[in-house]
């Protein structure tokens, strides 16, 4: 972890999928339900996981493009709506926290650190999942992709969370697992920390970035010597 990890932050804003929770199994199930309706073969969770992080539209579009299927705008809109409808029916049946995340978030809140979430998941689904996972009491502000004019990597998405939390410049940092998260933080001009799981474990982002957070509570503690 680099020197920024020793800073004292008033708040931390987190990505959701791949950072706090492993939601890939439920996302894959919803994707496969849509694919089955269209007569396509089901995909393994690992195949779907490669496309998570850019929001539902890019998820469906990228998966179909890899299969050689190109949809018009109206067809893609319908496909995304179908996927989201399936996802809403079972949004957290197989979703789990990454190791120690739930206890670390509670520890951060107990230490007086305010928590926010900036995710490219649809906003209503985000709130639904936070409720199901009993995270809502810990999170002050959460904004999904469709709650802002432009979603990540547009920095306005992340800054909108900070604005709703009334955070001062330099008082907070962003924690994520993808290059999209990294680019968003850079464009917003805020410190960025990466977890070593989620997409970071597959993309090599951890190896390229010095700010590794092995435990989220390390952001308020000195790393073990």
C-alpha angles and dihedrals in degrees: 000000000000130000095277088070089070092058119107110243127194091203144008125210117204138198110231116211112061092004106062102004138030098226096156095106093056093042090050091049091054092046091050092049088056093044091050090055088054094048096252126137120259120258129224117250091248090056092053093042092066090067100046119111106053099076132266097290094055090041094059094036094051094045092051093045090054087055091050095253117134118188131195119240095264092046091049091050089054092046092051091047090051092050092049091048090055091046093051091057092060108012100155110015093120100016115122137180116252111250115297093354097117094048092044093053090051089049091052092051091047088054090055097256112146116224132213136172129219111184139160089222113110110275099238091048090049092055091044093053093045088055093047092049091044092239097123095089090056098047120076098188131010123179124187126202097270094048091075135049092248127014132215132338081040103092090218089077093058093039090052089061091049091047093052088050090049091232121174122228111275093018097099146036138203125239122198148138108229140068086244089061091047093050091047093053092046092051090048091049096235132129114269130208125189127209115221094232133062116042091341090070090057102036101050091239090132091057092049096046127065098203101085118168110200090175121017090222087065087080089076097034136062109257114252114272 
